[in-house]
Amino acid sequence: MAKLKWGMIGGGEGSQIGPAHRLGAQADGLFEFVAGALDHRPDAGRAYAQRLGVAADRAYGDWQEMLAGEKDRDDRIDLVTVATPNATHFEITKAFLEAGFNVLCEKPMTMTVEEGEEIVRVAGKSGKVMAVNYAYSAYPMVRQARAMVRAGEIGKVRLVVSNFSHGHHADAGDADNPRVRWRYDPVMAGVSGQFADCGIHAMHMASFICDDEVASLSADFASTIASRTLEDDAMVNFRMSGGTVGRLWTSSVAIGRQHGFEIQIFGETGGLKWHAEQPNQLIYTPLGGRTQIMEKGEGGLHEDAQRLSRVAIAHPEGFPLAVANIYCDLADAIRGETRDGLPGAAAGVRSMAAVHTAVASAKDGGAWVDARPPMFR
């Protein structure tokens, strides 16, 4: 089977997420990296793309040049990944969808709910694949948890508790560090800091595993470092359409926590726990039974967990291979075999609605607010 042609916008030299995409897209031999506009500095972007093996005529200076250069080629790219700063996601994603390209966009998909709804409409009209990189949902044992919930193996879900908390932004003296400062600057980050950056992964994971959507929420935000305009700690209570109660904590000032992303699902007949720092394991406790550790790669797992496991049991598969699983699902979708676990434009706009709703709730003393995008109410 011929490789699909892949291009990337953003994710240049020194980028945190760029290497994960390049490793992930090419891990299974499904995509060939043939085009890129990798840096906001045109010459640097062109040079870096060529060092990575991209031909000179497809190493572009910016995304507009890349769109113009690719759209009329007979061998044009099959997929473009948008890994640029948040505020540019909407414009680039919309332009490439309208030009007939499949798109994978980093989260957040857009900066506003209105923009998100527009992407949903444009994606639907284009008939192209539109995905958002909620890569944590592609770990094999997360897929196992979702399959167990869907199969009724823990009964009706009553409660989900999720958190994504770390302490890497706890130093008040780090206020001028550009890698930290932008996350709490509304001009660059938007209306929310830590919740939009990390907490939304925890909320998406809750929806993904529970196979349900957040209907309403109540939020409390705090800026524990006085120089920050946006929050660095948040507590969000939420309720899902199916009646599940949710609790979510996210923080960037929790000294001693490293990655800190974990989720627990409590059903009528059992409970599940998954932790991103030990992603190969899913903890399962049946009602009245002993706690079990389920391992990636062992026998008896659900098909979606087996399909996305590459190496033998006890060998770790890290974040780049979770990203690779997103690309596996994308390749299938582009070729016409839709994968149910691929986060699409609807997931992107629901996340943005949750962000704006949480901001409004926090400003209103934690009032409960409808968290659904208007188009899904």
C-alpha positions as YAML, in Angstrom:
chain: A
units: angstrom
residues:
- id: 1
  name: MET
  ca: [0.00, 0.00, 0.00]
- id: 2
  name: ALA
  ca: [1.42, 3.37, -1.01]
- id: 3
  name: LYS
  ca: [2.24, 5.83, 1.72]
- id: 4
  name: LEU
  ca: [0.01, 8.85, 2.16]
- id: 5
  name: LYS
  ca: [1.68, 12.22, 1.65]
- id: 6
  name: TRP
  ca: [1.87, 14.38, 4.76]
- id: 7
  name: GLY
  ca: [2.73, 18.01, 5.43]
- id: 8
  name: MET
  ca: [3.15, 20.03, 8.59]
- id: 9
  name: ILE
  ca: [2.67, 23.68, 9.54]
- id: 10
  name: GLY
  ca: [4.54, 24.77, 12.66]
- id: 11
  name: GLY
  ca: [6.38, 22.34, 14.90]
- id: 12
  name: GLY
  ca: [9.78, 23.67, 13.87]
- id: 13
  name: GLU
  ca: [13.21, 23.31, 15.41]
- id: 14
  name: GLY
  ca: [12.98, 23.48, 19.22]
- id: 15
  name: SER
  ca: [9.23, 22.89, 19.20]
- id: 16
  name: GLN
  ca: [7.82, 20.76, 22.02]
- id: 17
  name: ILE
  ca: [5.17, 19.01, 19.91]
- id: 18
  name: GLY
  ca: [6.84, 18.92, 16.47]
- id: 19
  name: PRO
  ca: [9.03, 15.85, 17.08]
- id: 20
  name: ALA
  ca: [6.08, 13.87, 18.47]
- id: 21
  name: HIS
  ca: [4.15, 14.50, 15.26]
- id: 22
  name: ARG
  ca: [7.07, 13.64, 12.99]
- id: 23
  name: LEU
  ca: [7.79, 10.44, 14.91]
- id: 24
  name: GLY
  ca: [4.11, 9.56, 15.16]
- id: 25
  name: ALA
  ca: [3.19, 10.21, 11.54]
- id: 26
  name: GLN
  ca: [6.00, 8.05, 10.23]
- id: 27
  name: ALA
  ca: [6.14, 5.31, 12.88]
- id: 28
  name: ASP
  ca: [4.06, 2.77, 10.96]
- id: 29
  name: GLY
  ca: [5.09, 3.60, 7.41]
- id: 30
  name: LEU
  ca: [1.67, 5.07, 6.66]
- id: 31
  name: PHE
  ca: [2.75, 8.65, 5.87]
- id: 32
  name: GLU
  ca: [5.66, 10.22, 4.03]
- id: 33
  name: PHE
  ca: [6.78, 13.69, 5.17]
- id: 34
  name: VAL
  ca: [6.88, 15.67, 1.92]
- id: 35
  name: ALA
  ca: [5.94, 19.29, 2.70]
- id: 36
  name: GLY
  ca: [6.28, 21.79, 5.50]
- id: 37
  name: ALA
  ca: [6.10, 25.40, 6.63]
- id: 38
  name: LEU
  ca: [7.76, 24.83, 9.97]
- id: 39
  name: ASP
  ca: [8.72, 28.22, 11.38]
- id: 40
  name: HIS
  ca: [7.38, 31.77, 11.61]
- id: 41
  name: ARG
  ca: [10.78, 32.79, 10.22]
- id: 42
  name: PRO
  ca: [10.53, 31.79, 6.54]
- id: 43
  name: ASP
  ca: [14.20, 31.12, 5.89]
- id: 44
  name: ALA
  ca: [14.63, 29.13, 9.09]
- id: 45
  name: GLY
  ca: [11.53, 27.08, 8.29]
- id: 46
  name: ARG
  ca: [12.68, 26.29, 4.78]
- id: 47
  name: ALA
  ca: [16.16, 25.31, 5.95]
- id: 48
  name: TYR
  ca: [14.90, 23.08, 8.75]
- id: 49
  name: ALA
  ca: [12.39, 21.31, 6.49]
- id: 50
  name: GLN
  ca: [15.16, 20.53, 4.01]
- id: 51
  name: ARG
  ca: [17.38, 19.17, 6.80]
- id: 52
  name: LEU
  ca: [14.51, 16.83, 7.63]
- id: 53
  name: GLY
  ca: [14.45, 15.57, 4.04]
- id: 54
  name: VAL
  ca: [11.75, 17.75, 2.46]
- id: 55
  name: ALA
  ca: [12.49, 18.75, -1.14]
- id: 56
  name: ALA
  ca: [13.42, 22.41, -1.61]
- id: 57
  name: ASP
  ca: [10.33, 23.19, -3.70]
- id: 58
  name: ARG
  ca: [8.07, 21.91, -0.90]
- id: 59
  name: ALA
  ca: [9.91, 23.57, 1.98]
- id: 60
  name: TYR
  ca: [7.69, 26.64, 2.36]
- id: 61
  name: GLY
  ca: [8.14, 29.95, 4.12]
- id: 62
  name: ASP
  ca: [4.63, 30.19, 5.55]
- id: 63
  name: TRP
  ca: [1.27, 28.43, 5.46]
- id: 64
  name: GLN
  ca: [-0.16, 30.63, 2.70]
- id: 65
  name: GLU
  ca: [2.76, 29.73, 0.46]
- id: 66
  name: MET
  ca: [2.27, 26.07, 1.33]
- id: 67
  name: LEU
  ca: [-1.45, 26.17, 0.51]
- id: 68
  name: ALA
  ca: [-0.78, 27.84, -2.82]
- id: 69
  name: GLY
  ca: [2.03, 25.43, -3.62]
- id: 70
  name: GLU
  ca: [0.14, 22.25, -2.74]
- id: 71
  name: LYS
  ca: [-3.43, 22.78, -3.86]
- id: 72
  name: ASP
  ca: [-2.86, 22.28, -7.60]
- id: 73
  name: ARG
  ca: [-0.21, 19.57, -7.46]
- id: 74
  name: ASP
  ca: [-1.06, 16.14, -8.82]
- id: 75
  name: ASP
  ca: [0.91, 14.66, -5.91]
- id: 76
  name: ARG
  ca: [-0.39, 17.07, -3.29]
- id: 77
  name: ILE
  ca: [-0.43, 16.16, 0.38]
- id: 78
  name: ASP
  ca: [-3.18, 13.88, 1.70]
- id: 79
  name: LEU
  ca: [-3.02, 15.35, 5.21]
- id: 80
  name: VAL
  ca: [-1.78, 18.56, 6.81]
- id: 81
  name: THR
  ca: [-1.02, 18.91, 10.52]
- id: 82
  name: VAL
  ca: [-1.52, 22.35, 12.08]
- id: 83
  name: ALA
  ca: [0.86, 22.78, 15.02]
- id: 84
  name: THR
  ca: [1.14, 26.58, 15.14]
- id: 85
  name: PRO
  ca: [0.29, 28.96, 18.02]
- id: 86
  name: ASN
  ca: [-3.30, 28.67, 19.22]
- id: 87
  name: ALA
  ca: [-4.61, 31.90, 17.75]
- id: 88
  name: THR
  ca: [-3.75, 30.79, 14.20]
- id: 89
  name: HIS
  ca: [-5.48, 27.39, 14.25]
- id: 90
  name: PHE
  ca: [-8.86, 28.55, 12.98]
- id: 91
  name: GLU
  ca: [-7.64, 30.50, 9.95]
- id: 92
  name: ILE
  ca: [-5.24, 27.80, 8.77]
- id: 93
  name: THR
  ca: [-7.57, 24.87, 9.40]
- id: 94
  name: LYS
  ca: [-10.49, 26.55, 7.64]
- id: 95
  name: ALA
  ca: [-8.38, 27.50, 4.62]
- id: 96
  name: PHE
  ca: [-7.03, 23.98, 4.11]
- id: 97
  name: LEU
  ca: [-10.42, 22.31, 4.61]
- id: 98
  name: GLU
  ca: [-11.99, 24.65, 2.06]
- id: 99
  name: ALA
  ca: [-9.20, 23.76, -0.36]
- id: 100
  name: GLY
  ca: [-10.05, 20.08, 0.00]
- id: 101
  name: PHE
  ca: [-7.32, 18.89, 2.37]
- id: 102
  name: ASN
  ca: [-7.67, 16.52, 5.33]
- id: 103
  name: VAL
  ca: [-6.54, 18.26, 8.53]
- id: 104
  name: LEU
  ca: [-5.19, 17.30, 11.95]
- id: 105
  name: CYS
  ca: [-5.16, 20.33, 14.24]
- id: 106
  name: GLU
  ca: [-3.46, 20.67, 17.60]
- id: 107
  name: LYS
  ca: [-5.74, 21.63, 20.46]
- id: 108
  name: PRO
  ca: [-7.39, 24.00, 20.98]
- id: 109
  name: MET
  ca: [-8.99, 23.71, 17.57]
- id: 110
  name: THR
  ca: [-10.08, 27.37, 17.74]
- id: 111
  name: MET
  ca: [-10.09, 30.27, 20.18]
- id: 112
  name: THR
  ca: [-13.87, 30.81, 20.26]
- id: 113
  name: VAL
  ca: [-16.98, 28.67, 20.19]
- id: 114
  name: GLU
  ca: [-18.21, 30.49, 17.09]
- id: 115
  name: GLU
  ca: [-15.01, 29.62, 15.25]
- id: 116
  name: GLY
  ca: [-15.34, 26.02, 16.38]
- id: 117
  name: GLU
  ca: [-18.87, 25.76, 15.06]
- id: 118
  name: GLU
  ca: [-17.69, 27.20, 11.75]
- id: 119
  name: ILE
  ca: [-15.02, 24.49, 11.51]
- id: 120
  name: VAL
  ca: [-17.67, 21.82, 12.15]
- id: 121
  name: ARG
  ca: [-19.75, 23.24, 9.29]
- id: 122
  name: VAL
  ca: [-16.80, 23.66, 6.90]
- id: 123
  name: ALA
  ca: [-15.54, 20.14, 7.64]
- id: 124
  name: GLY
  ca: [-18.99, 18.69, 7.01]
- id: 125
  name: LYS
  ca: [-19.37, 20.58, 3.73]
- id: 126
  name: SER
  ca: [-15.88, 19.61, 2.54]
- id: 127
  name: GLY
  ca: [-16.36, 15.92, 3.21]
- id: 128
  name: LYS
  ca: [-12.74, 15.79, 4.40]
- id: 129
  name: VAL
  ca: [-11.35, 14.29, 7.59]
- id: 130
  name: MET
  ca: [-11.00, 16.87, 10.36]
- id: 131
  name: ALA
  ca: [-9.33, 15.69, 13.57]
- id: 132
  name: VAL
  ca: [-8.03, 17.26, 16.78]
- id: 133
  name: ASN
  ca: [-4.91, 15.91, 18.47]
- id: 134
  name: TYR
  ca: [-6.28, 14.64, 21.77]
- id: 135
  name: ALA
  ca: [-3.53, 12.04, 21.64]
- id: 136
  name: TYR
  ca: [-3.94, 10.82, 25.23]
- id: 137
  name: SER
  ca: [-7.19, 9.18, 24.12]
- id: 138
  name: ALA
  ca: [-5.17, 6.99, 21.74]
- id: 139
  name: TYR
  ca: [-3.15, 5.09, 24.32]
- id: 140
  name: PRO
  ca: [-4.08, 1.39, 24.02]
- id: 141
  name: MET
  ca: [-5.21, 1.08, 27.65]
- id: 142
  name: VAL
  ca: [-7.38, 4.19, 27.37]
- id: 143
  name: ARG
  ca: [-9.05, 2.52, 24.39]
- id: 144
  name: GLN
  ca: [-9.41, -0.59, 26.59]
- id: 145
  name: ALA
  ca: [-11.14, 1.46, 29.29]
- id: 146
  name: ARG
  ca: [-13.55, 2.96, 26.78]
- id: 147
  name: ALA
  ca: [-14.34, -0.45, 25.32]
- id: 148
  name: MET
  ca: [-15.00, -1.87, 28.81]
- id: 149
  name: VAL
  ca: [-17.39, 0.98, 29.61]
- id: 150
  name: ARG
  ca: [-19.19, 0.53, 26.29]
- id: 151
  name: ALA
  ca: [-19.46, -3.22, 26.88]
- id: 152
  name: GLY
  ca: [-21.09, -2.63, 30.27]
- id: 153
  name: GLU
  ca: [-18.25, -4.31, 32.16]
- id: 154
  name: ILE
  ca: [-18.42, -1.81, 35.03]
- id: 155
  name: GLY
  ca: [-22.14, -1.11, 34.75]
- id: 156
  name: LYS
  ca: [-23.64, 2.34, 34.37]
- id: 157
  name: VAL
  ca: [-21.01, 5.00, 35.12]
- id: 158
  name: ARG
  ca: [-21.88, 7.00, 38.22]
- id: 159
  name: LEU
  ca: [-18.80, 9.15, 38.77]
- id: 160
  name: VAL
  ca: [-15.65, 10.18, 36.89]
- id: 161
  name: VAL
  ca: [-12.73, 11.92, 38.59]
- id: 162
  name: SER
  ca: [-9.95, 13.33, 36.42]
- id: 163
  name: ASN
  ca: [-6.99, 15.59, 36.95]
- id: 164
  name: PHE
  ca: [-4.07, 17.00, 35.02]
- id: 165
  name: SER
  ca: [-1.82, 18.75, 37.49]
- id: 166
  name: HIS
  ca: [1.90, 19.50, 37.57]
- id: 167
  name: GLY
  ca: [4.26, 21.88, 39.34]
- id: 168
  name: HIS
  ca: [6.44, 23.08, 36.50]
- id: 169
  name: HIS
  ca: [5.09, 26.66, 36.53]
- id: 170
  name: ALA
  ca: [5.23, 27.12, 40.30]
- id: 171
  name: ASP
  ca: [8.26, 29.44, 40.38]
- id: 172
  name: ALA
  ca: [7.08, 33.04, 40.60]
- id: 173
  name: GLY
  ca: [10.53, 34.10, 39.41]
- id: 174
  name: ASP
  ca: [9.81, 32.40, 36.10]
- id: 175
  name: ALA
  ca: [7.35, 35.13, 35.13]
- id: 176
  name: ASP
  ca: [9.42, 36.34, 32.17]
- id: 177
  name: ASN
  ca: [10.31, 32.92, 30.79]
- id: 178
  name: PRO
  ca: [8.76, 33.00, 27.29]
- id: 179
  name: ARG
  ca: [7.93, 29.25, 27.43]
- id: 180
  name: VAL
  ca: [5.82, 29.94, 30.52]
- id: 181
  name: ARG
  ca: [4.62, 33.54, 30.17]
- id: 182
  name: TRP
  ca: [2.45, 33.05, 27.06]
- id: 183
  name: ARG
  ca: [0.29, 30.44, 28.77]
- id: 184
  name: TYR
  ca: [-1.07, 33.06, 31.20]
- id: 185
  name: ASP
  ca: [-1.27, 35.95, 28.75]
- id: 186
  name: PRO
  ca: [-4.80, 36.43, 27.33]
- id: 187
  name: VAL
  ca: [-3.40, 37.96, 24.13]
- id: 188
  name: MET
  ca: [-1.60, 34.69, 23.31]
- id: 189
  name: ALA
  ca: [-3.50, 32.01, 25.23]
- id: 190
  name: GLY
  ca: [-7.06, 33.32, 25.03]
- id: 191
  name: VAL
  ca: [-9.59, 33.43, 27.86]
- id: 192
  name: SER
  ca: [-8.13, 30.61, 29.94]
- id: 193
  name: GLY
  ca: [-4.70, 29.48, 31.11]
- id: 194
  name: GLN
  ca: [-4.28, 26.14, 32.83]
- id: 195
  name: PHE
  ca: [-7.77, 24.79, 32.16]
- id: 196
  name: ALA
  ca: [-7.50, 25.43, 28.41]
- id: 197
  name: ASP
  ca: [-3.92, 24.13, 28.33]
- id: 198
  name: CYS
  ca: [-4.16, 20.93, 30.38]
- id: 199
  name: GLY
  ca: [-7.55, 20.65, 32.07]
- id: 200
  name: ILE
  ca: [-9.34, 20.27, 28.78]
- id: 201
  name: HIS
  ca: [-7.37, 17.06, 28.13]
- id: 202
  name: ALA
  ca: [-8.77, 15.70, 31.40]
- id: 203
  name: MET
  ca: [-12.32, 16.72, 30.45]
- id: 204
  name: HIS
  ca: [-12.03, 15.28, 26.95]
- id: 205
  name: MET
  ca: [-10.74, 12.03, 28.43]
- id: 206
  name: ALA
  ca: [-13.74, 11.83, 30.76]
- id: 207
  name: SER
  ca: [-16.11, 12.27, 27.82]
- id: 208
  name: PHE
  ca: [-14.13, 9.85, 25.68]
- id: 209
  name: ILE
  ca: [-14.02, 6.95, 28.13]
- id: 210
  name: CYS
  ca: [-17.56, 7.47, 29.42]
- id: 211
  name: ASP
  ca: [-18.83, 7.82, 25.83]
- id: 212
  name: ASP
  ca: [-20.88, 10.82, 26.94]
- id: 213
  name: GLU
  ca: [-20.80, 14.60, 26.69]
- id: 214
  name: VAL
  ca: [-20.50, 17.32, 29.32]
- id: 215
  name: ALA
  ca: [-23.86, 19.06, 29.67]
- id: 216
  name: SER
  ca: [-23.22, 21.60, 32.45]
- id: 217
  name: LEU
  ca: [-20.41, 22.69, 34.74]
- id: 218
  name: SER
  ca: [-19.40, 24.85, 37.69]
- id: 219
  name: ALA
  ca: [-15.85, 26.21, 37.95]
- id: 220
  name: ASP
  ca: [-13.52, 27.88, 40.44]
- id: 221
  name: PHE
  ca: [-10.37, 29.48, 39.01]
- id: 222
  name: ALA
  ca: [-7.34, 30.81, 40.89]
- id: 223
  name: SER
  ca: [-4.23, 32.75, 39.87]
- id: 224
  name: THR
  ca: [-1.95, 31.78, 42.71]
- id: 225
  name: ILE
  ca: [0.96, 33.82, 41.33]
- id: 226
  name: ALA
  ca: [-0.03, 37.48, 41.41]
- id: 227
  name: SER
  ca: [1.65, 38.45, 38.13]
- id: 228
  name: ARG
  ca: [-0.59, 36.08, 36.14]
- id: 229
  name: THR
  ca: [-3.74, 37.35, 34.48]
- id: 230
  name: LEU
  ca: [-5.08, 33.88, 33.70]
- id: 231
  name: GLU
  ca: [-5.60, 30.99, 36.11]
- id: 232
  name: ASP
  ca: [-2.89, 28.53, 37.08]
- id: 233
  name: ASP
  ca: [-5.24, 26.32, 39.13]
- id: 234
  name: ALA
  ca: [-8.85, 25.28, 38.52]
- id: 235
  name: MET
  ca: [-11.48, 23.01, 40.01]
- id: 236
  name: VAL
  ca: [-14.40, 22.10, 37.76]
- id: 237
  name: ASN
  ca: [-17.48, 20.10, 38.67]
- id: 238
  name: PHE
  ca: [-19.53, 18.86, 35.75]
- id: 239
  name: ARG
  ca: [-22.50, 16.67, 34.85]
- id: 240
  name: MET
  ca: [-22.86, 14.64, 31.70]
- id: 241
  name: SER
  ca: [-25.90, 14.16, 29.52]
- id: 242
  name: GLY
  ca: [-26.31, 10.58, 30.73]
- id: 243
  name: GLY
  ca: [-26.29, 11.56, 34.41]
- id: 244
  name: THR
  ca: [-22.64, 10.87, 35.25]
- id: 245
  name: VAL
  ca: [-21.15, 13.23, 37.86]
- id: 246
  name: GLY
  ca: [-17.66, 14.61, 37.10]
- id: 247
  name: ARG
  ca: [-14.90, 16.15, 39.22]
- id: 248
  name: LEU
  ca: [-11.82, 17.71, 37.63]
- id: 249
  name: TRP
  ca: [-8.74, 19.39, 39.10]
- id: 250
  name: THR
  ca: [-5.98, 20.96, 37.02]
- id: 251
  name: SER
  ca: [-2.98, 22.93, 38.24]
- id: 252
  name: SER
  ca: [0.46, 24.10, 37.13]
- id: 253
  name: VAL
  ca: [1.67, 25.00, 40.64]
- id: 254
  name: ALA
  ca: [1.40, 21.56, 42.28]
- id: 255
  name: ILE
  ca: [5.06, 21.17, 43.26]
- id: 256
  name: GLY
  ca: [6.09, 17.52, 43.34]
- id: 257
  name: ARG
  ca: [3.71, 16.40, 40.63]
- id: 258
  name: GLN
  ca: [5.32, 15.77, 37.26]
- id: 259
  name: HIS
  ca: [2.93, 14.96, 34.40]
- id: 260
  name: GLY
  ca: [0.05, 14.31, 36.76]
- id: 261
  name: PHE
  ca: [-2.64, 13.22, 34.28]
- id: 262
  name: GLU
  ca: [-4.92, 10.50, 35.61]
- id: 263
  name: ILE
  ca: [-8.56, 9.43, 35.52]
- id: 264
  name: GLN
  ca: [-10.82, 7.18, 37.55]
- id: 265
  name: ILE
  ca: [-14.17, 5.84, 36.38]
- id: 266
  name: PHE
  ca: [-16.62, 4.50, 38.97]
- id: 267
  name: GLY
  ca: [-19.55, 2.40, 37.75]
- id: 268
  name: GLU
  ca: [-22.29, 0.38, 39.37]
- id: 269
  name: THR
  ca: [-20.32, -2.88, 39.21]
- id: 270
  name: GLY
  ca: [-16.68, -1.84, 38.96]
- id: 271
  name: GLY
  ca: [-14.05, 0.87, 38.75]
- id: 272
  name: LEU
  ca: [-11.17, 1.74, 36.41]
- id: 273
  name: LYS
  ca: [-8.04, 3.87, 36.85]
- id: 274
  name: TRP
  ca: [-5.47, 5.03, 34.29]
- id: 275
  name: HIS
  ca: [-2.39, 7.21, 34.87]
- id: 276
  name: ALA
  ca: [-0.39, 8.82, 32.04]
- id: 277
  name: GLU
  ca: [2.88, 8.21, 33.86]
- id: 278
  name: GLN
  ca: [2.14, 4.46, 33.77]
- id: 279
  name: PRO
  ca: [0.21, 4.32, 30.50]
- id: 280
  name: ASN
  ca: [0.68, 0.58, 29.87]
- id: 281
  name: GLN
  ca: [-1.52, -0.32, 32.83]
- id: 282
  name: LEU
  ca: [-5.25, -0.08, 33.48]
- id: 283
  name: ILE
  ca: [-6.38, -0.77, 37.05]
- id: 284
  name: TYR
  ca: [-9.70, -2.64, 37.25]
- id: 285
  name: THR
  ca: [-11.66, -3.40, 40.40]
- id: 286
  name: PRO
  ca: [-14.92, -5.39, 40.07]
- id: 287
  name: LEU
  ca: [-17.58, -4.88, 42.71]
- id: 288
  name: GLY
  ca: [-16.78, -7.21, 45.60]
- id: 289
  name: GLY
  ca: [-13.65, -8.49, 43.85]
- id: 290
  name: ARG
  ca: [-9.91, -7.99, 43.93]
- id: 291
  name: THR
  ca: [-8.12, -5.16, 42.16]
- id: 292
  name: GLN
  ca: [-6.46, -6.28, 38.94]
- id: 293
  name: ILE
  ca: [-3.69, -4.73, 36.86]
- id: 294
  name: MET
  ca: [-4.39, -5.08, 33.16]
- id: 295
  name: GLU
  ca: [-1.29, -4.75, 30.97]
- id: 296
  name: LYS
  ca: [-0.94, -3.45, 27.43]
- id: 297
  name: GLY
  ca: [-0.15, -6.34, 25.12]
- id: 298
  name: GLU
  ca: [-1.69, -9.11, 27.21]
- id: 299
  name: GLY
  ca: [-4.31, -11.51, 25.89]
- id: 300
  name: GLY
  ca: [-8.02, -10.90, 26.17]
- id: 301
  name: LEU
  ca: [-8.03, -7.14, 25.61]
- id: 302
  name: HIS
  ca: [-10.64, -5.45, 23.44]
- id: 303
  name: GLU
  ca: [-9.83, -5.16, 19.73]
- id: 304
  name: ASP
  ca: [-9.11, -1.43, 19.78]
- id: 305
  name: ALA
  ca: [-6.51, -1.87, 22.52]
- id: 306
  name: GLN
  ca: [-4.88, -4.82, 20.73]
- id: 307
  name: ARG
  ca: [-4.86, -3.02, 17.37]
- id: 308
  name: LEU
  ca: [-2.92, -0.05, 18.71]
- id: 309
  name: SER
  ca: [-0.29, -1.98, 20.68]
- id: 310
  name: ARG
  ca: [2.98, -2.38, 18.80]
- id: 311
  name: VAL
  ca: [5.49, -4.06, 21.10]
- id: 312
  name: ALA
  ca: [5.39, -7.02, 23.48]
- id: 313
  name: ILE
  ca: [3.95, -6.90, 26.99]
- id: 314
  name: ALA
  ca: [6.07, -5.05, 29.60]
- id: 315
  name: HIS
  ca: [7.81, -2.93, 26.95]
- id: 316
  name: PRO
  ca: [6.76, 0.73, 27.29]
- id: 317
  name: GLU
  ca: [5.03, 2.68, 24.55]
- id: 318
  name: GLY
  ca: [5.24, 6.41, 25.17]
- id: 319
  name: PHE
  ca: [3.56, 9.61, 24.01]
- id: 320
  name: PRO
  ca: [4.95, 9.68, 20.45]
- id: 321
  name: LEU
  ca: [3.34, 6.28, 19.83]
- id: 322
  name: ALA
  ca: [0.04, 7.56, 21.22]
- id: 323
  name: VAL
  ca: [0.33, 10.31, 18.60]
- id: 324
  name: ALA
  ca: [1.18, 7.57, 16.10]
- id: 325
  name: ASN
  ca: [-2.11, 5.88, 16.97]
- id: 326
  name: ILE
  ca: [-3.94, 9.07, 15.99]
- id: 327
  name: TYR
  ca: [-2.15, 8.91, 12.64]
- id: 328
  name: CYS
  ca: [-3.11, 5.24, 12.26]
- id: 329
  name: ASP
  ca: [-6.76, 6.18, 12.69]
- id: 330
  name: LEU
  ca: [-6.30, 9.13, 10.33]
- id: 331
  name: ALA
  ca: [-4.82, 6.93, 7.63]
- id: 332
  name: ASP
  ca: [-7.77, 4.56, 7.92]
- id: 333
  name: ALA
  ca: [-10.24, 7.45, 7.81]
- id: 334
  name: ILE
  ca: [-8.59, 9.03, 4.76]
- id: 335
  name: ARG
  ca: [-8.80, 5.66, 3.01]
- id: 336
  name: GLY
  ca: [-12.50, 5.38, 3.89]
- id: 337
  name: GLU
  ca: [-12.43, 3.18, 7.01]
- id: 338
  name: THR
  ca: [-13.70, 5.49, 9.74]
- id: 339
  name: ARG
  ca: [-12.32, 4.89, 13.22]
- id: 340
  name: ASP
  ca: [-14.76, 5.66, 16.00]
- id: 341
  name: GLY
  ca: [-12.07, 6.79, 18.45]
- id: 342
  name: LEU
  ca: [-10.65, 9.58, 16.28]
- id: 343
  name: PRO
  ca: [-11.43, 12.96, 17.94]
- id: 344
  name: GLY
  ca: [-13.11, 15.15, 15.34]
- id: 345
  name: ALA
  ca: [-14.30, 18.71, 14.94]
- id: 346
  name: ALA
  ca: [-17.24, 18.11, 17.28]
- id: 347
  name: ALA
  ca: [-14.80, 17.22, 20.07]
- id: 348
  name: GLY
  ca: [-12.87, 20.40, 19.30]
- id: 349
  name: VAL
  ca: [-15.87, 22.71, 19.57]
- id: 350
  name: ARG
  ca: [-17.21, 20.95, 22.68]
- id: 351
  name: SER
  ca: [-13.85, 21.54, 24.35]
- id: 352
  name: MET
  ca: [-13.84, 25.21, 23.44]
- id: 353
  name: ALA
  ca: [-17.42, 25.57, 24.73]
- id: 354
  name: ALA
  ca: [-16.30, 24.01, 28.03]
- id: 355
  name: VAL
  ca: [-13.41, 26.48, 28.29]
- id: 356
  name: HIS
  ca: [-15.60, 29.54, 27.76]
- id: 357
  name: THR
  ca: [-18.31, 28.15, 30.02]
- id: 358
  name: ALA
  ca: [-15.80, 27.49, 32.81]
- id: 359
  name: VAL
  ca: [-14.45, 31.04, 32.52]
- id: 360
  name: ALA
  ca: [-17.98, 32.45, 32.77]
- id: 361
  name: SER
  ca: [-18.81, 30.20, 35.72]
- id: 362
  name: ALA
  ca: [-15.65, 31.15, 37.62]
- id: 363
  name: LYS
  ca: [-16.41, 34.85, 37.14]
- id: 364
  name: ASP
  ca: [-19.94, 34.23, 38.45]
- id: 365
  name: GLY
  ca: [-18.86, 32.58, 41.68]
- id: 366
  name: GLY
  ca: [-19.10, 29.03, 40.41]
- id: 367
  name: ALA
  ca: [-22.61, 29.23, 38.97]
- id: 368
  name: TRP
  ca: [-23.76, 26.17, 37.02]
- id: 369
  name: VAL
  ca: [-23.78, 26.91, 33.29]
- id: 370
  name: ASP
  ca: [-24.85, 24.98, 30.19]
- id: 371
  name: ALA
  ca: [-21.55, 23.73, 28.72]
- id: 372
  name: ARG
  ca: [-22.83, 22.60, 25.32]
- id: 373
  name: PRO
  ca: [-22.02, 24.53, 22.14]
- id: 374
  name: PRO
  ca: [-25.16, 26.26, 20.82]
- id: 375
  name: MET
  ca: [-25.21, 24.02, 17.73]
- id: 376
  name: PHE
  ca: [-25.52, 20.91, 19.94]
- id: 377
  name: ARG
  ca: [-28.19, 22.15, 22.34]
...
